[in-house]
Amino acid sequence: MKKTLLATAFIVTTFVFAFAASDGAALYNKCKACHGADGTKVPAGAEEALKGQSAADIEKMLTGYKDGSFGGEKKATMQRMTANLSPEDIKALADYISKF
């Protein structure tokens, strides 16, 4: 009985973490208007498109926008867009974008 309860708890915990994990594709939906569906659009105030950039570079930029240490002309816009992203969200989003 004890083993069954432990196994059940493990399975439930695994599913909870799997569904709670950040989904880069879902997070990117709010980025499409400015950056394009495939990251090829260069938004006003940006120097280059997202497509072709590494996950590490994207993660660094998103983290910088969130903490205010990165950004140019559209810094305020990106600060608002990243304000509610967790570190896990930022990593998932960066990983997703880097695969364009």
Secondary structure, DSSP 8 states (H G I E B T S, - for coil): -HHHHHHHHHHHHHHHHHHHS--HHHHHTTTHHHH-TTS----TT-SS-STT--HHHHHHHHHHHHHTSS-STTHHHHHHHHTT--HHHHHHHHHHHHT-
